[in-house]
Amino acid sequence: MGFIFTTLIFVAIGLIASLCTRICCNKGPSANLFHLTLVITATICCWMMWAIVYLAQMNPLIVPILSEEE
Amino acid sequence: MLNDDKSPFQRTFVNQVKRCAEMSRKLRFLKDQINKAGLLSSALPTLQSDVDLEALESQLADHEHELIEMNANSEKLQQTYNELLEFKMVLQKAGSFLISGKSYESAEGRELDENVYPSDYPESDSTSLLEQATQSEPSNSSGLRFISGIIPKSKVLFFERMLFRATRGNLLFNQAPADELIMDHVSSEMVEKTIFVVFFSGEQAKTKILKICEAFGANCYPVPEDLTKQTQITQEVSLRLSELETTLDVGIRHRNAALHSIGVHLSIWMNMVKREKAVFDTLNMLNFDVTKKCLVGEGWCPIFAKPQIQEALQRATFDSNSQIGIIFHVMDSVESPPTYFRTNTFTNAYQEIVDAYGVAKYQEANPAVYTVITFPFLFAVMFGDWGHGICLLLGALILIAREGKLSSQKLGSFMEMLFGGRYVLLLMSLFSIYCGLIYNEFFSVPYHIFGDSAYRCRDASCSDAHTVGLIKYRDAYPFGVDPSWRGSRSELPFLNSLKMKMSILFGVAQMNLGIMLSYFNSLFFNNSLDIRYQFIPQMIFLNSLFGYLSLLIIIKWCTGSQADLYHVMIYMFLSPFDDLAENELFWGQRPLQIVLLLSALVAVPWMLFPKPFILRKLHAERFQGRRYGVLRSSEMDIDSEPGSARHHEEEFNFSEVFVHQMIHSIEFVLGSVSNTASYLRLWALSLAHSELSTVFYEKVLLLAWGYENILIRMVGLAVFAFATAFILLMMETLSAFLHALRLHWVEFQNKFYGGDGYKFKPFSFAALADDED
């Protein structure tokens, strides 16, 4: 449940960022496309990073074994 | 370039270019002179009153001539001055030798045989000398004489020994050091000199001594023995010296004034000459047409700039009052045009990173679009620590804030690279902060920013926390790596597994992106052959093997299965029909694996064989009709556009094409394994960074902090700061930068990038100024 929820948060952040770039720097069609590409790529990269780390910890095969305190 | 066939010396404007080169040589000479005289060339920002080039030329010739003369004169004067100075010193010191001898004589009385003196020393009172000399050495029948002079101090010893040997001991050598440093004109630096007087007898001895003096570079000056004569000559010499000094001074001031007046205009002149030379160089690339009445030139220009160019040409026609307008005609060309990407300050650095590997072919997909984000992101995966990220961010912000000031300064090469990449650094630092939050490392210390850990002790006493470990009682930590992992004994197995799988997933994703870009390239160039026989088998091959591996990774994570992925992949190849037993991750895995294996096996010949055969068939079809039409109406055809290349490739070398395709396919197949493994460097470097960070934190800072002594704590803090700054911030940044760059250049770009274009280099006056400095 937490996974899908946070994924939706990432999607929302991506949409808001694209809208912001479209509003702030509207400089012609090719520049707009470029900005959109950047935002989408960044969102996908960040989401992938988070998703990988989250999925890896969902059902772990090993647990932390504390080391001896000296 | 229409004039490729003419040598550089035949071109029309070669004389003008030579004159410009000569003028810039003169200007450089003048600049050198100004620098040597230690004057600051004040570049007055005067208006460019269009100085006529011819007038400038003659002016420069005059200046140069004048300056050379002045220099020669002052050289001569300086030399004379030095000689007189030496003479004066010799007079002073040698005089004292002779005087002491004289006083000795008057005490002893006169008693002498015959004295024959050399004609330049016409005095009669050297009996004193002789007296002194005869008491130490046997006197010769030809009488005693002396030579006085001056020699650099370093050579005195050898000089003396040489003289002794030459005259077989029949000499008296007196020396005294000079009071001040003198300019030695051999080495033109100030050296210490020693004044000497050599008493000897005999003609042969004299010649020998003179020769030795010459060999050692000692200057001999005649010193009169008479005291009054000495003072007289000394006075004369001093007078001449002061005269010379004033003359030299006046000369130097005159020269400096001349240089100063030149220096004011120098930079303007140099600029002008540079521009003229560039213009003539470019004119040389043009060609006179048949009637020799007009110049023809070919070049490239961006389509969006066409109206501007036409406007500029109209202005030029108007300004130069020519009767015929300039004709601007768009041509078709067989050559591939140059590549021109319009960049702003932000994207410029990324485009240069991509161009450093190879400039894009005309109109192919530009990887820089994705590199803007993926490059800093992959850097951050290897660098992830939000404490270090904040330091990098501060550095980047400082560079960006002082952009205006730093861009006009002349920076060292390292600073220049750093400044040019300031926006890259900015993005790198932002992504590093993000990845640092995910890895949960702040100078290697984890924090509970996003809530409590998902792990806790199994019971209240935590008795088996050190043996069996904690237990997971909640959902996974919402953002990033759980802070309980840091410092535990099973930290490394867990993190290694996580990061290795992460690297594979990123690698497969980026490589797929690369192959998709090759699809879009083929689509744009209408190359359906490439789509059908290259893109599709490549996609099938990569994804049925490594895409499937990524799928298995994700399924294993989601289900928490104990299956060993190494074994799954290996047995998929070795024994695909066997039962999977404990390696089964999902229902239908075995048949799916068999299907994927078969498709991968089919994809290899699919990308290898069809394309060369089809190319040969297409080529045969295209030139089928032409085989009989060899009657070339071609004298007109080939010569109609002199110089612009129109050649048709009539041959199709099948074996060459086939080998090329084979190499390409093998490269892809083997490369898919090696490139996927290459992405594991993301794991390796992030592990190294994390371990270094941990070591510095635990073994330096915590160790030093454990002591109560404030001095040790300070030292520990300082060592920690230096180690972090130099090793982690500088070395690791460079290292991660380099590896991210390699991943882009090789693993990402070899899936689609041609990179054999050339850059569009327009003629520009602004670029000139940067060029030659």
Chai-1 contact restraints between the chains, C-beta under 6 A:
chainA,res_idxA,chainB,res_idxB,connection_type,confidence,min_distance_angstrom,max_distance_angstrom,comment,restraint_id
A,G2,B,D475,contact,1.0,0.0,6.0,A-B,restraint_1
A,T37,B,V369,contact,1.0,0.0,6.0,A-B,restraint_2
A,L38,B,V372,contact,1.0,0.0,6.0,A-B,restraint_3
A,L38,B,I373,contact,1.0,0.0,6.0,A-B,restraint_4
A,T41,B,I373,contact,1.0,0.0,6.0,A-B,restraint_5
A,A42,B,I373,contact,1.0,0.0,6.0,A-B,restraint_6
A,C45,B,F377,contact,1.0,0.0,6.0,A-B,restraint_7
A,M49,B,I438,contact,1.0,0.0,6.0,A-B,restraint_8
A,I52,B,M502,contact,1.0,0.0,6.0,A-B,restraint_9
A,I52,B,L505,contact,1.0,0.0,6.0,A-B,restraint_10
A,V53,B,I438,contact,1.0,0.0,6.0,A-B,restraint_11
A,Y54,B,A476,contact,1.0,0.0,6.0,A-B,restraint_12
A,L55,B,W557,contact,1.0,0.0,6.0,A-B,restraint_13
A,A56,B,L498,contact,1.0,0.0,6.0,A-B,restraint_14
A,A56,B,W557,contact,1.0,0.0,6.0,A-B,restraint_15
A,Q57,B,A476,contact,1.0,0.0,6.0,A-B,restraint_16
A,M58,B,A476,contact,1.0,0.0,6.0,A-B,restraint_17
A,N59,B,G560,contact,1.0,0.0,6.0,A-B,restraint_18
A,I62,B,S490,contact,1.0,0.0,6.0,A-B,restraint_19
A,I62,B,F494,contact,1.0,0.0,6.0,A-B,restraint_20
A,V63,B,G469,contact,1.0,0.0,6.0,A-B,restraint_21
A,V63,B,L470,contact,1.0,0.0,6.0,A-B,restraint_22
A,P64,B,Y455,contact,1.0,0.0,6.0,A-B,restraint_23
A,P64,B,G469,contact,1.0,0.0,6.0,A-B,restraint_24
A,P64,B,L470,contact,1.0,0.0,6.0,A-B,restraint_25
A,P64,B,S484,contact,1.0,0.0,6.0,A-B,restraint_26
A,P64,B,W485,contact,1.0,0.0,6.0,A-B,restraint_27
A,P64,B,S488,contact,1.0,0.0,6.0,A-B,restraint_28
A,P64,B,S490,contact,1.0,0.0,6.0,A-B,restraint_29
A,I65,B,G469,contact,1.0,0.0,6.0,A-B,restraint_30
A,I65,B,S488,contact,1.0,0.0,6.0,A-B,restraint_31
A,I65,B,R489,contact,1.0,0.0,6.0,A-B,restraint_32
A,I65,B,S490,contact,1.0,0.0,6.0,A-B,restraint_33
A,L66,B,A465,contact,1.0,0.0,6.0,A-B,restraint_34
A,L66,B,H466,contact,1.0,0.0,6.0,A-B,restraint_35
A,L66,B,S488,contact,1.0,0.0,6.0,A-B,restraint_36
A,S67,B,R489,contact,1.0,0.0,6.0,A-B,restraint_37
A,E68,B,H466,contact,1.0,0.0,6.0,A-B,restraint_38
